[in-house]
Amino acid sequence: MDTNKLFELIGDGRLWAVCGVAFALGAAGGFIQSLASAASKEELGREWWKRLLVGAIAAVAVMYVTAPSTAIELISGSIVAGYAGKALLDSLDARGRLAAAKDQIADTTRERDTAVTAAHLLLLPATETSTGASSPKRIARALDLLGSIRRPPASDVL
């Protein structure tokens, strides 16, 4: 993202107004959810402010992810996000963790492929190369490949 454009957006009062509307409507959705799910007045007294805050944060988070294009989308999305609150934030967290896991799998796959290539270079019979099985260049290339593989810290191995 262009940082100059980001600073322009931060300085724009309309952005903060939209965030404020989403925050307020999400808080309302969270409060409605606490009213709907409270088993007793005591539980409502203890829980309503927590759900109000979680609902407000969830509404702003959803606004960031979905970028509503109309006022109706902003209003309805904020109220629903506020009502869903914790479940919605858990879902967004899971989405981020999934993306990180996919990146880690891709890195591991690349490292495995590099190790397999290095092993093939080291184990290739002399008949398949013009320079012989113990070619110093081939061994150096295999060692370079093995050296490029990221190794976990010792604390991760144990």
Steps between C-alpha positions, in 0.01 A plus 500: 500500500619850423583664834426849368148391413466339843595827672250685283228257609595535867473877469159478332221562752254293298695183572479565873130579473433168326711317762303676773167399346617138468631506859173640639277264303721203586474596866121510461507154341716370785262646756200345324679165505563532874129575556398203288733251666500606866350235726454737792527866596823423685657347189383794292653739753836324480516431127332781305800735486735222387271402214446865411875553465560175309210585267643845430845360422353224283301753297810708425696185412228386261486845343874470431463154343181555297525874416125577477410705194162635617360641823258207528790252479686695767201520735376143461850350492604688813193394699531136391875500566438648844240236576732221383793664683727235647417231243578741220833606651588133554419437133720788383780371723464150353511648152830671578644185658401299194679743269812478720482119497473497120811720478686269736398194296622669182834582667537143627419361156765722339754390760414134443539540124837669553617216725384239247687681221815511714466129581462418132813699420696312765364156412497529120704211353817584311358357178232772488744790515789601287717588798452191719317427824738690724513821304610779735273746319198275544581440867550874555165571329326240719655649813394849390145373454502334841642816655212706362244297693366684804576313819278536807659639816632235740211573739248398230673167438485381861 
